[in-house]
Amino acid sequence: MLKNRSLIGPDDFTVAETDELLGLAGRIVREPGAFSGACAGKLLASLFYEPSTRTKFSFDAAMLRLGGQTIGFSDPLTSSAAKGETIADSARTISKYVDLIVVRHPKEGAAKLISRYADCPVINAGDGGHHHPTQTLTDLLTIRHYKKRFEGLSIGVCGDLKFGRTIHSLVTSFSRYENVRFLFISPEELAMPGYIREDLAARKIPYAETDSLEASIPELDVLYMSRVQRERFISEEEYLRLKDFFILTKDKMALGKPDMIVMHPLPRINEIAAEVDDDPRAVYFEQVRFGMYVRMALIMKLLGLE
Ligand code: CP
């Protein structure tokens, strides 16, 4: 169903397609060795115009664990971008060599543009402050693993909701499930963009906004923390003023339900104290493991190998 498609936005796949993909990812989690030769002879290019640890490494690890191979760059200055080549021309060229392109770029819309010019499927690995749909697949697989369902959950997203692309994608995708409710926890300066709030309102998806983490925690099934995105601020002074607005501590965790889970796309800066890491409800380092498995499933689906 997903063969030769690109994944640019969080709702490019229908709910049924997403659920099918998560089903395959679940099978890979249970028996990863059974898929070790699935992508033999296939080649993935990863074009990272912005830094990454999890997304870059997990895509590389996913392709290698499927028996495929990867090429690419983490520093665009080692490519002809340094000579002024447009991303459209780079896409036209690189897609002649490979079966799949993964791209991260600081500009909103860059992945969509690349997908228009590439001769192969393109995966958006983060475009500026816009979207990060494969992080959302990671998040959905994690939530389904721990909560066994999406329907009826209350999810609190906390931190930089203005620039946090993982949050924009998660809310857009998660809002398609029945009876979900959102709590947007941020300082006013980092509030959720209007276009997302307006979309939720139009679809009558319940959400509330607050700047109090303590007041929000007791009602949550999922607490999704995020860092303040320093690289998107125009003013360093403004970043320094807001960066430690929320810090999740053991004392605040004590206010949460016993079966609440705490997630974070990472990297973490100060917003979760290290003392929280040992709480069994803190699942963010398991979340990164699910990221590799869900990307294995995504690669197989887009290449038509499942
Ligand atoms: N979650 C995430 O996108 O992490 P990286 O920036 O390390 O890829």
py3Dmol code that shows the C-alpha trace and the ligand (Angstrom):
import py3Dmol

protein = """\
ATOM      1  CA  MET A   1       0.000   0.000   0.000  1.00  0.00           C
ATOM      2  CA  LEU A   2       2.825   2.423   0.819  1.00  0.00           C
ATOM      3  CA  LYS A   3       5.191   1.357  -1.971  1.00  0.00           C
ATOM      4  CA  ASN A   4       6.975   4.261  -3.700  1.00  0.00           C
ATOM      5  CA  ARG A   5       5.218   6.835  -1.502  1.00  0.00           C
ATOM      6  CA  SER A   6       7.051   9.619   0.336  1.00  0.00           C
ATOM      7  CA  LEU A   7       6.518  10.554   3.984  1.00  0.00           C
ATOM      8  CA  ILE A   8       6.651  14.327   4.336  1.00  0.00           C
ATOM      9  CA  GLY A   9       3.875  15.223   6.797  1.00  0.00           C
ATOM     10  CA  PRO A  10       2.385  13.438   9.825  1.00  0.00           C
ATOM     11  CA  ASP A  11      -0.908  12.700   8.089  1.00  0.00           C
ATOM     12  CA  ASP A  12       0.454  11.564   4.709  1.00  0.00           C
ATOM     13  CA  PHE A  13      -0.490   8.025   5.735  1.00  0.00           C
ATOM     14  CA  THR A  14      -4.082   7.250   6.673  1.00  0.00           C
ATOM     15  CA  VAL A  15      -4.874   5.906  10.130  1.00  0.00           C
ATOM     16  CA  ALA A  16      -5.286   2.431   8.608  1.00  0.00           C
ATOM     17  CA  GLU A  17      -1.903   2.686   6.832  1.00  0.00           C
ATOM     18  CA  THR A  18      -0.256   3.950  10.016  1.00  0.00           C
ATOM     19  CA  ASP A  19      -1.747   1.115  12.064  1.00  0.00           C
ATOM     20  CA  GLU A  20      -0.545  -1.417   9.477  1.00  0.00           C
ATOM     21  CA  LEU A  21       2.959   0.070   9.623  1.00  0.00           C
ATOM     22  CA  LEU A  22       2.937  -0.075  13.431  1.00  0.00           C
ATOM     23  CA  GLY A  23       1.813  -3.695  13.163  1.00  0.00           C
ATOM     24  CA  LEU A  24       4.868  -4.533  11.056  1.00  0.00           C
ATOM     25  CA  ALA A  25       7.091  -2.601  13.479  1.00  0.00           C
ATOM     26  CA  GLY A  26       5.636  -4.674  16.325  1.00  0.00           C
ATOM     27  CA  ARG A  27       6.541  -7.869  14.477  1.00  0.00           C
ATOM     28  CA  ILE A  28      10.097  -6.571  13.964  1.00  0.00           C
ATOM     29  CA  VAL A  29      10.374  -5.706  17.695  1.00  0.00           C
ATOM     30  CA  ARG A  30       9.395  -9.281  18.585  1.00  0.00           C
ATOM     31  CA  GLU A  31      11.618 -11.013  16.027  1.00  0.00           C
ATOM     32  CA  PRO A  32      14.206  -8.621  14.495  1.00  0.00           C
ATOM     33  CA  GLY A  33      16.375 -11.435  13.124  1.00  0.00           C
ATOM     34  CA  ALA A  34      13.582 -12.578  10.820  1.00  0.00           C
ATOM     35  CA  PHE A  35      13.987  -9.358   8.793  1.00  0.00           C
ATOM     36  CA  SER A  36      17.795  -9.301   8.556  1.00  0.00           C
ATOM     37  CA  GLY A  37      17.929  -9.787   4.781  1.00  0.00           C
ATOM     38  CA  ALA A  38      14.768  -7.917   3.815  1.00  0.00           C
ATOM     39  CA  CYS A  39      16.569  -4.992   2.129  1.00  0.00           C
ATOM     40  CA  ALA A  40      19.530  -6.814   0.596  1.00  0.00           C
ATOM     41  CA  GLY A  41      20.706  -4.938  -2.494  1.00  0.00           C
ATOM     42  CA  LYS A  42      18.890  -1.708  -1.562  1.00  0.00           C
ATOM     43  CA  LEU A  43      20.603   1.627  -0.907  1.00  0.00           C
ATOM     44  CA  LEU A  44      19.449   4.517   1.296  1.00  0.00           C
ATOM     45  CA  ALA A  45      20.874   8.064   1.125  1.00  0.00           C
ATOM     46  CA  SER A  46      20.703  10.169   4.280  1.00  0.00           C
ATOM     47  CA  LEU A  47      21.109  13.904   3.685  1.00  0.00           C
ATOM     48  CA  PHE A  48      21.456  15.723   6.992  1.00  0.00           C
ATOM     49  CA  TYR A  49      21.692  19.490   6.562  1.00  0.00           C
ATOM     50  CA  GLU A  50      21.169  19.802  10.353  1.00  0.00           C
ATOM     51  CA  PRO A  51      22.731  17.878  13.275  1.00  0.00           C
ATOM     52  CA  SER A  52      21.173  14.632  14.499  1.00  0.00           C
ATOM     53  CA  THR A  53      22.013  11.702  16.726  1.00  0.00           C
ATOM     54  CA  ARG A  54      18.861   9.583  16.984  1.00  0.00           C
ATOM     55  CA  THR A  55      17.290  10.094  13.572  1.00  0.00           C
ATOM     56  CA  LYS A  56      20.528   9.686  11.601  1.00  0.00           C
ATOM     57  CA  PHE A  57      21.844   6.730  13.576  1.00  0.00           C
ATOM     58  CA  SER A  58      18.501   4.959  13.774  1.00  0.00           C
ATOM     59  CA  PHE A  59      17.920   5.202  10.004  1.00  0.00           C
ATOM     60  CA  ASP A  60      21.455   3.964   9.321  1.00  0.00           C
ATOM     61  CA  ALA A  61      21.069   1.166  11.879  1.00  0.00           C
ATOM     62  CA  ALA A  62      17.625   0.266  10.520  1.00  0.00           C
ATOM     63  CA  MET A  63      18.860  -0.076   6.920  1.00  0.00           C
ATOM     64  CA  LEU A  64      21.978  -2.031   7.922  1.00  0.00           C
ATOM     65  CA  ARG A  65      19.941  -4.373  10.151  1.00  0.00           C
ATOM     66  CA  LEU A  66      17.669  -5.044   7.163  1.00  0.00           C
ATOM     67  CA  GLY A  67      20.681  -6.075   5.089  1.00  0.00           C
ATOM     68  CA  GLY A  68      20.730  -2.886   2.980  1.00  0.00           C
ATOM     69  CA  GLN A  69      23.397  -0.202   2.717  1.00  0.00           C
ATOM     70  CA  THR A  70      23.583   3.552   3.333  1.00  0.00           C
ATOM     71  CA  ILE A  71      25.453   6.528   1.928  1.00  0.00           C
ATOM     72  CA  GLY A  72      25.080  10.228   2.739  1.00  0.00           C
ATOM     73  CA  PHE A  73      26.402  13.190   4.684  1.00  0.00           C
ATOM     74  CA  SER A  74      25.994  14.762   8.105  1.00  0.00           C
ATOM     75  CA  ASP A  75      27.756  17.938   7.059  1.00  0.00           C
ATOM     76  CA  PRO A  76      26.322  19.541   3.907  1.00  0.00           C
ATOM     77  CA  LEU A  77      29.566  21.498   3.438  1.00  0.00           C
ATOM     78  CA  THR A  78      31.144  18.244   2.263  1.00  0.00           C
ATOM     79  CA  SER A  79      28.616  18.173  -0.620  1.00  0.00           C
ATOM     80  CA  SER A  80      28.078  20.493  -3.593  1.00  0.00           C
ATOM     81  CA  ALA A  81      25.649  22.484  -1.435  1.00  0.00           C
ATOM     82  CA  ALA A  82      28.860  24.285  -0.435  1.00  0.00           C
ATOM     83  CA  LYS A  83      29.244  25.376  -4.083  1.00  0.00           C
ATOM     84  CA  GLY A  84      25.695  26.668  -4.240  1.00  0.00           C
ATOM     85  CA  GLU A  85      23.847  23.675  -5.712  1.00  0.00           C
ATOM     86  CA  THR A  86      20.117  23.842  -5.025  1.00  0.00           C
ATOM     87  CA  ILE A  87      18.436  21.078  -3.020  1.00  0.00           C
ATOM     88  CA  ALA A  88      16.251  20.398  -6.074  1.00  0.00           C
ATOM     89  CA  ASP A  89      19.309  19.627  -8.231  1.00  0.00           C
ATOM     90  CA  SER A  90      20.880  17.586  -5.407  1.00  0.00           C
ATOM     91  CA  ALA A  91      17.640  15.582  -5.161  1.00  0.00           C
ATOM     92  CA  ARG A  92      17.525  14.977  -8.929  1.00  0.00           C
ATOM     93  CA  THR A  93      21.104  13.732  -8.817  1.00  0.00           C
ATOM     94  CA  ILE A  94      21.214  11.622  -5.659  1.00  0.00           C
ATOM     95  CA  SER A  95      17.918   9.880  -6.416  1.00  0.00           C
ATOM     96  CA  LYS A  96      19.550   8.431  -9.565  1.00  0.00           C
ATOM     97  CA  TYR A  97      21.919   6.465  -7.315  1.00  0.00           C
ATOM     98  CA  VAL A  98      19.693   5.184  -4.489  1.00  0.00           C
ATOM     99  CA  ASP A  99      16.337   3.590  -3.686  1.00  0.00           C
ATOM    100  CA  LEU A 100      15.296   5.925  -0.858  1.00  0.00           C
ATOM    101  CA  ILE A 101      16.256   9.393   0.448  1.00  0.00           C
ATOM    102  CA  VAL A 102      16.051  10.518   4.084  1.00  0.00           C
ATOM    103  CA  VAL A 103      16.479  14.272   4.513  1.00  0.00           C
ATOM    104  CA  ARG A 104      16.719  16.687   7.427  1.00  0.00           C
ATOM    105  CA  HIS A 105      16.872  20.385   6.620  1.00  0.00           C
ATOM    106  CA  PRO A 106      16.569  23.635   8.619  1.00  0.00           C
ATOM    107  CA  LYS A 107      14.006  25.106   6.202  1.00  0.00           C
ATOM    108  CA  GLU A 108      10.298  24.318   6.477  1.00  0.00           C
ATOM    109  CA  GLY A 109       9.093  22.667   3.286  1.00  0.00           C
ATOM    110  CA  ALA A 110      12.546  21.465   2.144  1.00  0.00           C
ATOM    111  CA  ALA A 111      11.607  17.755   2.266  1.00  0.00           C
ATOM    112  CA  LYS A 112       8.466  18.396   0.222  1.00  0.00           C
ATOM    113  CA  LEU A 113      10.487  20.258  -2.389  1.00  0.00           C
ATOM    114  CA  ILE A 114      13.030  17.434  -2.566  1.00  0.00           C
ATOM    115  CA  SER A 115      10.232  14.878  -2.979  1.00  0.00           C
ATOM    116  CA  ARG A 116       9.003  16.800  -6.043  1.00  0.00           C
ATOM    117  CA  TYR A 117      12.361  16.427  -7.793  1.00  0.00           C
ATOM    118  CA  ALA A 118      13.520  13.005  -6.583  1.00  0.00           C
ATOM    119  CA  ASP A 119      12.956   9.848  -8.617  1.00  0.00           C
ATOM    120  CA  CYS A 120      12.608   7.755  -5.437  1.00  0.00           C
ATOM    121  CA  PRO A 121      10.597   7.962  -2.178  1.00  0.00           C
ATOM    122  CA  VAL A 122      11.668  10.699   0.254  1.00  0.00           C
ATOM    123  CA  ILE A 123      11.349  10.639   4.041  1.00  0.00           C
ATOM    124  CA  ASN A 124      11.221  13.912   5.973  1.00  0.00           C
ATOM    125  CA  ALA A 125      13.581  13.549   8.946  1.00  0.00           C
ATOM    126  CA  GLY A 126      12.685  17.037  10.211  1.00  0.00           C
ATOM    127  CA  ASP A 127      12.130  20.296   8.299  1.00  0.00           C
ATOM    128  CA  GLY A 128      12.851  23.360  10.414  1.00  0.00           C
ATOM    129  CA  GLY A 129      10.193  24.034  13.033  1.00  0.00           C
ATOM    130  CA  HIS A 130       7.545  22.331  10.908  1.00  0.00           C
ATOM    131  CA  HIS A 131       7.227  18.528  11.107  1.00  0.00           C
ATOM    132  CA  HIS A 132       9.112  15.342  12.030  1.00  0.00           C
ATOM    133  CA  PRO A 133       6.824  12.475  11.006  1.00  0.00           C
ATOM    134  CA  THR A 134       9.189   9.573  11.717  1.00  0.00           C
ATOM    135  CA  GLN A 135       9.568  10.785  15.311  1.00  0.00           C
ATOM    136  CA  THR A 136       5.787  10.569  15.473  1.00  0.00           C
ATOM    137  CA  LEU A 137       5.835   6.963  14.244  1.00  0.00           C
ATOM    138  CA  THR A 138       8.384   6.321  17.012  1.00  0.00           C
ATOM    139  CA  ASP A 139       6.105   8.009  19.542  1.00  0.00           C
ATOM    140  CA  LEU A 140       3.030   6.083  18.415  1.00  0.00           C
ATOM    141  CA  LEU A 141       4.831   2.738  18.635  1.00  0.00           C
ATOM    142  CA  THR A 142       6.040   3.662  22.132  1.00  0.00           C
ATOM    143  CA  ILE A 143       2.582   4.744  23.322  1.00  0.00           C
ATOM    144  CA  ARG A 144       0.968   1.633  21.898  1.00  0.00           C
ATOM    145  CA  HIS A 145       3.578  -0.583  23.591  1.00  0.00           C
ATOM    146  CA  TYR A 146       2.987   0.897  27.038  1.00  0.00           C
ATOM    147  CA  LYS A 147      -0.695   1.921  26.935  1.00  0.00           C
ATOM    148  CA  LYS A 148      -1.983  -0.792  24.531  1.00  0.00           C
ATOM    149  CA  ARG A 149      -4.289   1.757  22.894  1.00  0.00           C
ATOM    150  CA  PHE A 150      -4.510   5.341  21.631  1.00  0.00           C
ATOM    151  CA  GLU A 151      -8.226   5.923  22.072  1.00  0.00           C
ATOM    152  CA  GLY A 152      -9.328   7.840  25.151  1.00  0.00           C
ATOM    153  CA  LEU A 153      -5.843   8.952  26.253  1.00  0.00           C
ATOM    154  CA  SER A 154      -4.994  12.365  27.719  1.00  0.00           C
ATOM    155  CA  ILE A 155      -1.645  13.560  26.472  1.00  0.00           C
ATOM    156  CA  GLY A 156       0.207  16.580  27.822  1.00  0.00           C
ATOM    157  CA  VAL A 157       2.837  18.147  25.583  1.00  0.00           C
ATOM    158  CA  CYS A 158       5.176  20.401  27.515  1.00  0.00           C
ATOM    159  CA  GLY A 159       7.902  22.880  26.633  1.00  0.00           C
ATOM    160  CA  ASP A 160       8.567  24.587  23.319  1.00  0.00           C
ATOM    161  CA  LEU A 161       5.305  24.071  21.469  1.00  0.00           C
ATOM    162  CA  LYS A 162       6.041  26.932  19.081  1.00  0.00           C
ATOM    163  CA  PHE A 163       9.159  25.503  17.442  1.00  0.00           C
ATOM    164  CA  GLY A 164       8.924  21.830  18.484  1.00  0.00           C
ATOM    165  CA  ARG A 165       8.411  19.972  15.210  1.00  0.00           C
ATOM    166  CA  THR A 166       8.073  16.600  16.960  1.00  0.00           C
ATOM    167  CA  ILE A 167       5.150  18.042  18.903  1.00  0.00           C
ATOM    168  CA  HIS A 168       3.452  19.510  15.834  1.00  0.00           C
ATOM    169  CA  SER A 169       3.618  16.128  14.114  1.00  0.00           C
ATOM    170  CA  LEU A 170       2.518  14.138  17.167  1.00  0.00           C
ATOM    171  CA  VAL A 171      -0.532  16.310  17.843  1.00  0.00           C
ATOM    172  CA  THR A 172      -1.565  16.287  14.177  1.00  0.00           C
ATOM    173  CA  SER A 173      -1.284  12.511  13.916  1.00  0.00           C
ATOM    174  CA  PHE A 174      -2.584  11.559  17.371  1.00  0.00           C
ATOM    175  CA  SER A 175      -5.653  13.765  17.007  1.00  0.00           C
ATOM    176  CA  ARG A 176      -6.981  11.329  14.399  1.00  0.00           C
ATOM    177  CA  TYR A 177      -7.720   8.729  17.084  1.00  0.00           C
ATOM    178  CA  GLU A 178     -11.019   8.609  19.000  1.00  0.00           C
ATOM    179  CA  ASN A 179     -11.628  10.504  22.254  1.00  0.00           C
ATOM    180  CA  VAL A 180      -8.104  11.793  22.738  1.00  0.00           C
ATOM    181  CA  ARG A 181      -7.532  14.984  24.701  1.00  0.00           C
ATOM    182  CA  PHE A 182      -4.552  17.354  24.684  1.00  0.00           C
ATOM    183  CA  LEU A 183      -3.068  19.604  27.314  1.00  0.00           C
ATOM    184  CA  PHE A 184      -0.681  22.194  25.871  1.00  0.00           C
ATOM    185  CA  ILE A 185       1.761  23.157  28.627  1.00  0.00           C
ATOM    186  CA  SER A 186       4.015  26.067  27.713  1.00  0.00           C
ATOM    187  CA  PRO A 187       4.887  29.655  28.508  1.00  0.00           C
ATOM    188  CA  GLU A 188       2.779  32.048  26.452  1.00  0.00           C
ATOM    189  CA  GLU A 189       5.797  32.928  24.270  1.00  0.00           C
ATOM    190  CA  LEU A 190       6.171  29.276  23.179  1.00  0.00           C
ATOM    191  CA  ALA A 191       2.501  28.435  22.675  1.00  0.00           C
ATOM    192  CA  MET A 192       1.229  25.970  20.069  1.00  0.00           C
ATOM    193  CA  PRO A 193       0.981  27.579  16.603  1.00  0.00           C
ATOM    194  CA  GLY A 194      -2.446  28.903  15.665  1.00  0.00           C
ATOM    195  CA  TYR A 195      -2.812  26.664  12.609  1.00  0.00           C
ATOM    196  CA  ILE A 196      -2.675  23.537  14.788  1.00  0.00           C
ATOM    197  CA  ARG A 197      -5.076  24.912  17.417  1.00  0.00           C
ATOM    198  CA  GLU A 198      -7.490  26.031  14.702  1.00  0.00           C
ATOM    199  CA  ASP A 199      -7.379  22.607  13.067  1.00  0.00           C
ATOM    200  CA  LEU A 200      -8.172  20.905  16.390  1.00  0.00           C
ATOM    201  CA  ALA A 201     -11.010  23.338  17.087  1.00  0.00           C
ATOM    202  CA  ALA A 202     -12.491  22.787  13.620  1.00  0.00           C
ATOM    203  CA  ARG A 203     -12.508  19.040  14.240  1.00  0.00           C
ATOM    204  CA  LYS A 204     -13.845  19.452  17.801  1.00  0.00           C
ATOM    205  CA  ILE A 205     -10.801  17.746  19.356  1.00  0.00           C
ATOM    206  CA  PRO A 206     -10.618  18.851  22.997  1.00  0.00           C
ATOM    207  CA  TYR A 207      -7.535  20.725  24.166  1.00  0.00           C
ATOM    208  CA  ALA A 208      -6.600  23.109  26.962  1.00  0.00           C
ATOM    209  CA  GLU A 209      -3.658  25.469  27.404  1.00  0.00           C
ATOM    210  CA  THR A 210      -1.763  26.140  30.625  1.00  0.00           C
ATOM    211  CA  ASP A 211       1.636  27.242  31.894  1.00  0.00           C
ATOM    212  CA  SER A 212       1.505  24.992  34.982  1.00  0.00           C
ATOM    213  CA  LEU A 213       3.155  21.588  34.750  1.00  0.00           C
ATOM    214  CA  GLU A 214       2.268  20.755  38.377  1.00  0.00           C
ATOM    215  CA  ALA A 215      -1.440  21.411  37.825  1.00  0.00           C
ATOM    216  CA  SER A 216      -1.461  19.330  34.631  1.00  0.00           C
ATOM    217  CA  ILE A 217       0.382  16.173  35.645  1.00  0.00           C
ATOM    218  CA  PRO A 218      -2.372  14.472  37.721  1.00  0.00           C
ATOM    219  CA  GLU A 219      -4.746  14.108  34.762  1.00  0.00           C
ATOM    220  CA  LEU A 220      -2.261  12.800  32.173  1.00  0.00           C
ATOM    221  CA  ASP A 221      -1.806   9.335  30.681  1.00  0.00           C
ATOM    222  CA  VAL A 222       1.205  10.522  28.663  1.00  0.00           C
ATOM    223  CA  LEU A 223       3.505  13.422  29.512  1.00  0.00           C
ATOM    224  CA  TYR A 224       5.569  14.412  26.455  1.00  0.00           C
ATOM    225  CA  MET A 225       8.418  16.736  27.449  1.00  0.00           C
ATOM    226  CA  SER A 226      10.460  18.750  24.941  1.00  0.00           C
ATOM    227  CA  ARG A 227      13.490  21.000  24.970  1.00  0.00           C
ATOM    228  CA  VAL A 228      13.408  24.693  24.163  1.00  0.00           C
ATOM    229  CA  GLN A 229      14.749  24.841  20.593  1.00  0.00           C
ATOM    230  CA  ARG A 230      17.701  27.221  20.918  1.00  0.00           C
ATOM    231  CA  GLU A 231      18.552  27.038  17.199  1.00  0.00           C
ATOM    232  CA  ARG A 232      15.169  28.506  16.181  1.00  0.00           C
ATOM    233  CA  PHE A 233      15.371  31.624  18.419  1.00  0.00           C
ATOM    234  CA  ILE A 234      16.300  34.983  16.942  1.00  0.00           C
ATOM    235  CA  SER A 235      17.274  36.336  20.376  1.00  0.00           C
ATOM    236  CA  GLU A 236      19.744  34.417  22.612  1.00  0.00           C
ATOM    237  CA  GLU A 237      18.506  36.523  25.551  1.00  0.00           C
ATOM    238  CA  GLU A 238      14.948  35.287  24.985  1.00  0.00           C
ATOM    239  CA  TYR A 239      16.187  31.686  24.825  1.00  0.00           C
ATOM    240  CA  LEU A 240      18.080  32.068  28.113  1.00  0.00           C
ATOM    241  CA  ARG A 241      14.986  33.542  29.757  1.00  0.00           C
ATOM    242  CA  LEU A 242      12.758  30.630  28.704  1.00  0.00           C
ATOM    243  CA  LYS A 243      15.053  27.593  28.592  1.00  0.00           C
ATOM    244  CA  ASP A 244      14.454  26.409  32.161  1.00  0.00           C
ATOM    245  CA  PHE A 245      10.782  27.372  32.402  1.00  0.00           C
ATOM    246  CA  PHE A 246       9.861  23.717  33.074  1.00  0.00           C
ATOM    247  CA  ILE A 247      12.019  21.155  34.842  1.00  0.00           C
ATOM    248  CA  LEU A 248      10.444  17.768  35.571  1.00  0.00           C
ATOM    249  CA  THR A 249      11.655  16.532  38.958  1.00  0.00           C
ATOM    250  CA  LYS A 250      10.905  13.599  41.276  1.00  0.00           C
ATOM    251  CA  ASP A 251       8.585  15.838  43.304  1.00  0.00           C
ATOM    252  CA  LYS A 252       6.521  16.663  40.216  1.00  0.00           C
ATOM    253  CA  MET A 253       6.504  12.993  39.130  1.00  0.00           C
ATOM    254  CA  ALA A 254       4.921  12.154  42.504  1.00  0.00           C
ATOM    255  CA  LEU A 255       1.811  14.053  41.322  1.00  0.00           C
ATOM    256  CA  GLY A 256       1.344  11.758  38.296  1.00  0.00           C
ATOM    257  CA  LYS A 257      -0.743   8.619  37.885  1.00  0.00           C
ATOM    258  CA  PRO A 258       1.065   5.342  38.650  1.00  0.00           C
ATOM    259  CA  ASP A 259       0.672   4.296  35.016  1.00  0.00           C
ATOM    260  CA  MET A 260       1.477   7.646  33.380  1.00  0.00           C
ATOM    261  CA  ILE A 261       4.400   7.443  30.968  1.00  0.00           C
ATOM    262  CA  VAL A 262       6.954  10.204  30.372  1.00  0.00           C
ATOM    263  CA  MET A 263       8.300  10.578  26.845  1.00  0.00           C
ATOM    264  CA  HIS A 264      10.790  12.947  25.215  1.00  0.00           C
ATOM    265  CA  PRO A 265      12.042  12.982  21.619  1.00  0.00           C
ATOM    266  CA  LEU A 266      15.513  13.886  22.978  1.00  0.00           C
ATOM    267  CA  PRO A 267      18.039  15.436  23.116  1.00  0.00           C
ATOM    268  CA  ARG A 268      17.252  16.428  26.699  1.00  0.00           C
ATOM    269  CA  ILE A 269      18.891  19.586  28.054  1.00  0.00           C
ATOM    270  CA  ASN A 270      17.583  20.615  31.518  1.00  0.00           C
ATOM    271  CA  GLU A 271      13.870  19.947  31.218  1.00  0.00           C
ATOM    272  CA  ILE A 272      13.982  16.486  32.839  1.00  0.00           C
ATOM    273  CA  ALA A 273      16.188  16.165  35.919  1.00  0.00           C
ATOM    274  CA  ALA A 274      18.477  13.118  35.823  1.00  0.00           C
ATOM    275  CA  GLU A 275      16.826  11.900  39.061  1.00  0.00           C
ATOM    276  CA  VAL A 276      13.682  11.085  37.020  1.00  0.00           C
ATOM    277  CA  ASP A 277      15.530   8.611  34.755  1.00  0.00           C
ATOM    278  CA  ASP A 278      15.182   5.739  37.252  1.00  0.00           C
ATOM    279  CA  ASP A 279      11.400   6.142  37.568  1.00  0.00           C
ATOM    280  CA  PRO A 280       9.805   3.182  35.728  1.00  0.00           C
ATOM    281  CA  ARG A 281       7.380   5.652  34.112  1.00  0.00           C
ATOM    282  CA  ALA A 282      10.282   7.405  32.341  1.00  0.00           C
ATOM    283  CA  VAL A 283      10.371   5.593  28.986  1.00  0.00           C
ATOM    284  CA  TYR A 284      12.363   8.029  26.823  1.00  0.00           C
ATOM    285  CA  PHE A 285      15.389   5.792  26.399  1.00  0.00           C
ATOM    286  CA  GLU A 286      13.159   2.865  25.409  1.00  0.00           C
ATOM    287  CA  GLN A 287      11.437   5.265  22.988  1.00  0.00           C
ATOM    288  CA  VAL A 288      14.705   5.647  21.040  1.00  0.00           C
ATOM    289  CA  ARG A 289      14.882   1.863  20.607  1.00  0.00           C
ATOM    290  CA  PHE A 290      11.375   1.819  19.144  1.00  0.00           C
ATOM    291  CA  GLY A 291      12.567   4.540  16.737  1.00  0.00           C
ATOM    292  CA  MET A 292      14.925   2.125  15.033  1.00  0.00           C
ATOM    293  CA  TYR A 293      12.301  -0.621  14.717  1.00  0.00           C
ATOM    294  CA  VAL A 294       9.619   1.659  13.329  1.00  0.00           C
ATOM    295  CA  ARG A 295      12.103   3.034  10.767  1.00  0.00           C
ATOM    296  CA  MET A 296      12.906  -0.541   9.720  1.00  0.00           C
ATOM    297  CA  ALA A 297       9.191  -1.048   9.095  1.00  0.00           C
ATOM    298  CA  LEU A 298       8.914   2.260   7.217  1.00  0.00           C
ATOM    299  CA  ILE A 299      11.860   1.473   4.915  1.00  0.00           C
ATOM    300  CA  MET A 300      10.387  -1.954   4.093  1.00  0.00           C
ATOM    301  CA  LYS A 301       6.943  -0.495   3.363  1.00  0.00           C
ATOM    302  CA  LEU A 302       8.186   2.312   1.094  1.00  0.00           C
ATOM    303  CA  LEU A 303      10.390  -0.095  -0.835  1.00  0.00           C
ATOM    304  CA  GLY A 304       7.460  -2.473  -1.266  1.00  0.00           C
ATOM    305  CA  LEU A 305       9.231  -5.271   0.587  1.00  0.00           C
ATOM    306  CA  GLU A 306       6.274  -6.119   2.848  1.00  0.00           C
TER     307      GLU A 306
END
"""
ligand_1 = """\
8
CP
N 14.501 13.132 18.197
C 15.413 13.579 17.296
O 15.069 14.023 16.200
O 16.699 13.506 17.731
P 17.963 13.896 16.832
O 17.894 15.388 16.605
O 19.157 13.472 17.635
O 17.846 13.159 15.531
"""
view = py3Dmol.view(width=600, height=400)
view.addModel(protein, "pdb")
view.setStyle({"model": 0}, {"cartoon": {"style": "trace"}})
view.addModel(ligand_1, "xyz")
view.setStyle({"model": 1}, {"stick": {}})
view.zoomTo()
view.show()
